[in-house]
Amino acid sequence: MADVFSKNQATNAEDAAKIVPRAEFRAFGQGLIDEVTVAMWKAKATLFKIRTSSETYFLSRKTNEANVKVRDGLLDIKTKVGDTEDGYEIFQPRGKFEFPVGKKEVATILENMLVEADLNQETYTIDEFMTVVENHPDLAAVSVEKKRYGFSVDGVICEYGEVLFNGSKIETACCESEDYVGMKKAIEALELGNHENVNYLKAAKISIGMK
């Protein structure tokens, strides 16, 4: 089972394209942690790691299908490539780039976010990329603090945690896997099926009132 809690490493677009994409079901709300911690023991969950992180998500009014963020100093992008029969979203990694990021990579990221911007530099530092975002009417940056508790249910990667969007706290729980049938069973075992499937982009937009 892959360790999704390991430290990020730079990955070029070619290598990222070879990664088998996982489907994800995620819920947000208050009281989720209490719900999940009760259900996970019934499901004989296996705990494997706790991780905290400080990240920045970049949001586009034009799409919820380009997950762009900075974590561990890397500009990380995933794009949605489909849904499972049960409505779980499938995101394909597109690369984790070290700063300064090349103009070509920045242009590709903006294209996936369905926006255009004048790029008159050959490379962009993190501050320069932030400036591009802040100056664009359809883009926004959101500070995201995470404290995640990882575990597995029958080999399916799961987590629950606390998230701060620009300082506003909310709880989250998630299951993700290439095994869609196993995912569905894990979601049912954790009694999460009655919650709406909301990805980080949608939750962050709600937190800042972005439409």
Rosetta blueprint (number, residue, H / E / L):
1 M L
2 A L
3 D L
4 V L
5 F L
6 S L
7 K L
8 N L
9 Q L
10 A L
11 T E
12 N L
13 A H
14 E H
15 D H
16 A H
17 A L
18 K L
19 I L
20 V L
21 P L
22 R E
23 A E
24 E E
25 F E
26 R E
27 A E
28 F E
29 G E
30 Q L
31 G L
32 L H
33 I H
34 D H
35 E H
36 V H
37 T H
38 V H
39 A H
40 M H
41 W H
42 K H
43 A L
44 K L
45 A L
46 T E
47 L E
48 F E
49 K E
50 I E
51 R E
52 T E
53 S E
54 S E
55 E E
56 T E
57 Y E
58 F E
59 L E
60 S E
61 R L
62 K L
63 T E
64 N E
65 E E
66 A E
67 N E
68 V E
69 K E
70 V E
71 R E
72 D L
73 G L
74 L E
75 L E
76 D E
77 I E
78 K E
79 T E
80 K E
81 V E
82 G E
83 D E
84 T L
85 E L
86 D L
87 G L
88 Y L
89 E E
90 I E
91 F E
92 Q E
93 P E
94 R E
95 G E
96 K E
97 F E
98 E E
99 F L
100 P L
101 V E
102 G E
103 K H
104 K H
105 E H
106 V H
107 A H
108 T H
109 I H
110 L H
111 E H
112 N H
113 M L
114 L L
115 V L
116 E L
117 A L
118 D L
119 L L
120 N L
121 Q L
122 E L
123 T E
124 Y E
125 T L
126 I H
127 D H
128 E H
129 F H
130 M H
131 T H
132 V H
133 V H
134 E H
135 N L
136 H L
137 P L
138 D L
139 L E
140 A E
141 A E
142 V E
143 S E
144 V E
145 E E
146 K E
147 K E
148 R E
149 Y E
150 G E
151 F E
152 S E
153 V E
154 D L
155 G L
156 V E
157 I E
158 C E
159 E E
160 Y E
161 G E
162 E E
163 V E
164 L E
165 F E
166 N L
167 G L
168 S E
169 K E
170 I E
171 E E
172 T E
173 A E
174 C E
175 C E
176 E E
177 S E
178 E L
179 D L
180 Y H
181 V H
182 G H
183 M H
184 K H
185 K H
186 A H
187 I H
188 E H
189 A H
190 L L
191 E L
192 L L
193 G L
194 N L
195 H L
196 E L
197 N L
198 V L
199 N L
200 Y H
201 L H
202 K H
203 A H
204 A H
205 K H
206 I H
207 S H
208 I H
209 G L
210 M L
211 K L
